[in-house]
Amino acid sequence: MSINTVSDVEFGFELPAFTPDTSMDNVRRFAVAAGWNGPRFTDHEAARKEGLPGALVPGIMSQGFLSAMIHHWAPVAEVRLVDTVFRAPCIVDQTYNINGVVTDIDEDSGEVEIDLTVTNDEGETRVFGTAKVLLPT
């Protein structure tokens, strides 16, 4: 179900979760496009030589996945803020789940607050945060 106005939103509603493409090919394309094509994002072995567990999914890519989840749920939403905390790295070629839940609704202004998480297959939260979006009233 697509959300078109703030009156369509319910407190506590869980946004449809999705699993983003964190394959090396996709991350490499993103990193090159963003001008971040350093080896820590594009090569597992090179990242390990830097002391990392593997190539990293860039943080701005994770934020993009969170915004994409919001727009899949509410295509007309204006994403005003995505504030995130990176608790642990997201590693390229691993599976992650993008989730969100509505935590506040201002019917008058159309502003909706959503708590966001990126978790791995073990259920560990790698990224969490809050989004503020504006919907038509």
Backbone as CSV, one residue per row, in Angstrom:
resi,resn,N_x,N_y,N_z,CA_x,CA_y,CA_z,C_x,C_y,C_z
1,MET,0.841,-1.187,0.000,0.000,0.000,0.000,0.881,1.244,0.000
2,SER,0.687,2.106,-0.962,1.421,3.376,-1.008,0.743,4.415,-0.129
3,ILE,1.560,5.209,0.502,1.084,6.300,1.346,1.072,7.566,0.494
4,ASN,-0.079,8.252,0.461,-0.204,9.466,-0.345,-0.372,10.738,0.472
5,THR,-0.945,10.616,1.664,-1.142,11.778,2.538,-0.840,11.375,3.978
6,VAL,-0.659,12.361,4.842,-0.346,12.075,6.238,-1.489,11.312,6.918
7,SER,-2.720,11.501,6.459,-3.848,10.781,7.069,-3.815,9.279,6.759
8,ASP,-2.993,8.848,5.799,-2.827,7.419,5.496,-1.882,6.726,6.474
9,VAL,-1.164,7.502,7.291,-0.107,6.969,8.149,-0.657,6.633,9.521
10,GLU,-0.209,5.498,10.063,-0.589,5.094,11.414,0.645,5.008,12.295
11,PHE,0.502,5.482,13.536,1.576,5.394,14.522,1.937,3.923,14.724
12,GLY,3.227,3.643,14.755,3.695,2.275,14.975,3.753,1.419,13.720
13,PHE,3.325,1.977,12.585,3.340,1.217,11.344,4.778,0.888,10.955
14,GLU,5.011,-0.368,10.576,6.328,-0.790,10.111,6.374,-0.675,8.595
15,LEU,7.319,0.099,8.111,7.483,0.252,6.671,7.911,-1.078,6.068
16,PRO,7.525,-1.340,4.828,7.964,-2.576,4.192,9.494,-2.640,4.143
17,ALA,10.040,-3.669,4.735,11.493,-3.838,4.784,12.003,-4.308,3.423
18,PHE,13.270,-4.060,3.192,13.860,-4.615,1.987,15.337,-4.915,2.214
19,THR,15.868,-5.731,1.321,17.269,-6.120,1.362,17.976,-5.463,0.179
20,PRO,18.852,-4.501,0.452,19.513,-3.787,-0.646,20.611,-4.617,-1.300
21,ASP,20.979,-4.198,-2.480,22.059,-4.835,-3.228,23.392,-4.275,-2.746
22,THR,24.096,-5.051,-1.924,25.403,-4.636,-1.420,26.517,-5.452,-2.078
23,SER,26.261,-5.923,-3.294,27.283,-6.671,-4.028,28.454,-5.759,-4.365
24,MET,29.600,-6.363,-4.584,30.794,-5.584,-4.929,30.546,-4.768,-6.197
25,ASP,29.886,-5.349,-7.192,29.631,-4.604,-8.433,28.799,-3.352,-8.175
26,ASN,27.744,-3.482,-7.388,26.877,-2.338,-7.113,27.590,-1.285,-6.266
27,VAL,28.288,-1.728,-5.232,29.013,-0.776,-4.376,30.111,-0.085,-5.174
28,ARG,30.797,-0.817,-6.029,31.854,-0.217,-6.847,31.267,0.871,-7.761
29,ARG,30.125,0.580,-8.400,29.482,1.594,-9.255,29.133,2.837,-8.449
30,PHE,28.566,2.635,-7.265,28.197,3.762,-6.407,29.436,4.553,-5.990
31,ALA,30.470,3.844,-5.536,31.680,4.512,-5.054,32.337,5.333,-6.167
32,VAL,32.386,4.790,-7.356,32.974,5.524,-8.475,32.133,6.763,-8.780
33,ALA,30.808,6.599,-8.828,29.918,7.732,-9.123,30.039,8.823,-8.058
34,ALA,30.245,8.419,-6.801,30.355,9.386,-5.705,31.765,9.966,-5.578
35,GLY,32.703,9.447,-6.347,34.083,9.914,-6.229,34.805,9.321,-5.034
36,TRP,34.278,8.206,-4.533,34.856,7.540,-3.366,35.399,6.173,-3.757
37,ASN,36.080,6.068,-4.878,36.469,4.761,-5.373,37.799,4.276,-4.807
38,GLY,38.072,4.617,-3.570,39.259,4.107,-2.890,39.109,2.625,-2.590
39,PRO,40.217,1.939,-2.349,40.187,0.492,-2.156,39.384,0.024,-0.943
40,ARG,39.197,0.877,0.048,38.419,0.436,1.217,36.961,0.162,0.861
41,PHE,36.500,0.686,-0.287,35.128,0.464,-0.729,35.032,-0.516,-1.901
42,THR,36.138,-0.795,-2.561,36.068,-1.533,-3.822,36.902,-2.806,-3.861
43,ASP,37.605,-3.139,-2.770,38.489,-4.297,-2.796,38.607,-4.883,-1.384
44,HIS,38.130,-6.118,-1.212,38.161,-6.737,0.119,39.584,-6.857,0.669
45,GLU,40.511,-7.344,-0.146,41.878,-7.542,0.337,42.541,-6.219,0.716
46,ALA,42.367,-5.213,-0.100,42.951,-3.907,0.207,42.354,-3.339,1.493
47,ALA,41.063,-3.519,1.687,40.418,-3.041,2.917,40.970,-3.790,4.133
48,ARG,41.180,-5.087,3.981,41.747,-5.869,5.098,43.162,-5.394,5.437
49,LYS,43.921,-4.991,4.425,45.274,-4.467,4.670,45.220,-3.159,5.461
50,GLU,44.076,-2.457,5.398,43.882,-1.231,6.187,43.349,-1.550,7.588
51,GLY,43.175,-2.843,7.898,42.682,-3.244,9.211,41.175,-3.367,9.297
52,LEU,40.500,-3.309,8.166,39.047,-3.440,8.131,38.659,-4.896,7.892
53,PRO,37.437,-5.276,8.246,37.023,-6.672,8.043,36.746,-7.024,6.578
54,GLY,36.699,-6.040,5.718,36.439,-6.226,4.295,36.073,-4.879,3.710
55,ALA,35.768,-4.880,2.420,35.369,-3.625,1.764,34.090,-3.101,2.408
56,LEU,34.018,-1.787,2.579,32.890,-1.155,3.270,31.831,-0.663,2.290
57,VAL,30.585,-0.781,2.698,29.496,-0.094,2.009,29.587,1.361,2.479
58,PRO,29.763,2.331,1.579,29.866,3.720,2.027,28.646,4.148,2.854
59,GLY,28.891,4.942,3.875,27.804,5.402,4.736,26.717,6.129,3.973
60,ILE,27.124,6.944,2.989,26.105,7.665,2.225,25.269,6.721,1.374
61,MET,25.806,5.555,1.054,25.022,4.559,0.321,23.982,3.940,1.255
62,SER,24.384,3.665,2.503,23.427,3.148,3.496,22.290,4.142,3.708
63,GLN,22.632,5.433,3.787,21.599,6.455,3.935,20.694,6.492,2.707
64,GLY,21.265,6.272,1.550,20.460,6.192,0.334,19.487,5.031,0.371
65,PHE,19.928,3.890,0.911,19.027,2.741,1.056,17.868,3.075,1.983
66,LEU,18.155,3.799,3.070,17.097,4.189,4.006,16.091,5.120,3.323
67,SER,16.593,6.076,2.574,15.697,6.984,1.846,14.882,6.233,0.798
68,ALA,15.498,5.267,0.131,14.780,4.477,-0.870,13.624,3.713,-0.229
69,MET,13.840,3.161,0.967,12.765,2.456,1.663,11.591,3.405,1.920
70,ILE,11.911,4.630,2.332,10.851,5.608,2.599,10.086,5.911,1.318
71,HIS,10.784,6.104,0.221,10.112,6.441,-1.038,9.341,5.267,-1.636
72,HIS,9.749,4.051,-1.353,8.950,2.890,-1.780,7.622,2.877,-1.035
73,TRP,7.664,3.258,0.228,6.469,3.283,1.079,5.587,4.483,0.772
74,ALA,6.208,5.641,0.597,5.466,6.888,0.371,6.151,7.660,-0.757
75,PRO,5.818,7.342,-2.003,6.502,7.974,-3.141,6.426,9.498,-3.163
76,VAL,5.406,10.078,-2.556,5.254,11.538,-2.577,5.952,12.222,-1.406
77,ALA,6.559,11.442,-0.514,7.197,12.017,0.674,8.391,12.880,0.300
78,GLU,8.530,13.984,1.009,9.726,14.816,0.916,10.591,14.466,2.119
79,VAL,11.718,13.822,1.873,12.606,13.444,2.966,13.351,14.708,3.396
80,ARG,13.062,15.152,4.615,13.663,16.378,5.131,14.968,16.117,5.871
81,LEU,15.061,14.940,6.521,16.224,14.644,7.359,16.398,13.137,7.448
82,VAL,17.633,12.693,7.319,18.010,11.326,7.665,19.232,11.468,8.560
83,ASP,19.023,11.239,9.850,20.087,11.382,10.851,20.465,9.976,11.300
84,THR,21.715,9.583,11.049,22.109,8.210,11.336,23.305,8.140,12.268
85,VAL,23.398,6.998,12.948,24.541,6.646,13.777,25.052,5.316,13.234
86,PHE,26.335,5.276,12.927,26.950,4.061,12.404,27.617,3.329,13.560
87,ARG,26.984,2.235,13.997,27.495,1.477,15.137,28.602,0.519,14.739
88,ALA,28.507,-0.012,13.530,29.492,-0.972,13.033,29.456,-0.910,11.515
89,PRO,30.539,-1.286,10.869,30.557,-1.178,9.412,29.617,-2.170,8.735
90,CYS,29.100,-1.754,7.599,28.383,-2.660,6.696,29.413,-3.101,5.664
91,ILE,29.549,-4.402,5.525,30.576,-4.975,4.667,29.965,-5.386,3.328
92,VAL,30.660,-5.067,2.269,30.236,-5.419,0.914,30.033,-6.940,0.820
93,ASP,29.046,-7.344,0.046,28.714,-8.751,-0.231,28.040,-9.452,0.947
94,GLN,27.703,-8.727,2.012,26.926,-9.321,3.097,25.484,-8.853,2.974
95,THR,24.575,-9.591,3.601,23.147,-9.289,3.520,22.735,-8.380,4.667
96,TYR,21.970,-7.348,4.319,21.455,-6.402,5.314,19.967,-6.200,5.089
97,ASN,19.276,-5.875,6.169,17.843,-5.593,6.123,17.622,-4.144,6.531
98,ILE,16.838,-3.442,5.730,16.524,-2.045,5.971,15.107,-1.996,6.539
99,ASN,14.947,-1.387,7.727,13.655,-1.353,8.409,13.337,0.050,8.907
100,GLY,12.040,0.303,9.068,11.598,1.579,9.614,10.255,1.426,10.295
101,VAL,10.025,2.252,11.302,8.750,2.254,12.018,8.362,3.700,12.313
102,VAL,7.094,4.016,12.115,6.578,5.366,12.360,6.510,5.606,13.868
103,THR,7.178,6.679,14.323,7.223,6.970,15.756,6.549,8.281,16.142
104,ASP,6.205,9.115,15.152,5.505,10.360,15.468,4.823,10.868,14.202
105,ILE,3.655,11.453,14.387,2.877,12.007,13.276,2.343,13.362,13.696
106,ASP,2.591,14.379,12.886,1.992,15.693,13.094,0.992,15.910,11.963
107,GLU,-0.269,15.664,12.258,-1.333,15.742,11.244,-1.442,17.154,10.648
108,ASP,-1.180,18.169,11.451,-1.337,19.548,10.977,-0.268,19.935,9.947
109,SER,0.988,19.595,10.241,2.077,19.987,9.342,2.370,18.934,8.278
110,GLY,1.928,17.698,8.518,2.223,16.604,7.596,3.556,15.931,7.864
111,GLU,4.221,16.322,8.956,5.522,15.730,9.254,5.367,14.379,9.955
112,VAL,6.143,13.408,9.478,6.152,12.063,10.035,7.587,11.731,10.420
113,GLU,7.750,11.162,11.613,9.068,10.738,12.064,9.130,9.220,12.006
114,ILE,10.259,8.724,11.511,10.438,7.289,11.322,11.764,6.870,11.949
115,ASP,11.719,5.853,12.810,12.957,5.263,13.321,13.453,4.263,12.287
116,LEU,14.759,4.288,12.031,15.367,3.500,10.970,16.424,2.553,11.522
117,THR,16.545,1.379,10.905,17.631,0.466,11.265,18.138,-0.274,10.034
118,VAL,19.426,-0.558,10.085,20.060,-1.470,9.135,20.631,-2.593,9.992
119,THR,20.155,-3.815,9.761,20.620,-4.965,10.540,21.228,-6.004,9.609
120,ASN,22.124,-6.813,10.166,22.710,-7.897,9.378,21.913,-9.184,9.625
121,ASP,22.354,-10.274,9.025,21.641,-11.551,9.154,21.627,-12.088,10.582
122,GLU,22.569,-11.641,11.399,22.602,-12.074,12.799,21.683,-11.226,13.671
123,GLY,21.018,-10.246,13.062,20.120,-9.372,13.807,20.835,-8.222,14.501
124,GLU,22.113,-8.039,14.218,22.879,-6.962,14.836,22.592,-5.648,14.114
125,THR,22.330,-4.613,14.895,22.092,-3.295,14.315,23.426,-2.675,13.937
126,ARG,23.590,-2.378,12.653,24.815,-1.777,12.151,24.666,-0.257,12.052
127,VAL,23.454,0.184,11.647,23.155,1.611,11.489,21.760,1.838,12.066
128,PHE,21.588,2.932,12.794,20.243,3.306,13.234,20.107,4.812,13.137
129,GLY,18.877,5.262,13.171,18.674,6.695,13.087,17.220,7.065,12.983
130,THR,17.004,8.291,12.554,15.667,8.859,12.458,15.543,9.618,11.153
131,ALA,14.376,9.505,10.560,14.066,10.312,9.373,12.873,11.183,9.705
132,LYS,12.864,12.371,9.139,11.703,13.244,9.190,11.283,13.467,7.751
133,VAL,10.017,13.161,7.475,9.509,13.308,6.122,8.256,14.146,6.159
134,LEU,7.995,14.824,5.044,6.816,15.655,4.919,5.893,15.025,3.896
135,LEU,4.629,14.858,4.295,3.601,14.311,3.409,2.486,15.336,3.221
136,PRO,1.802,15.270,2.092,0.663,16.174,1.915,-0.375,15.960,3.014
137,THR,-1.026,17.063,3.430,-2.054,16.967,4.481,-3.422,16.708,3.899
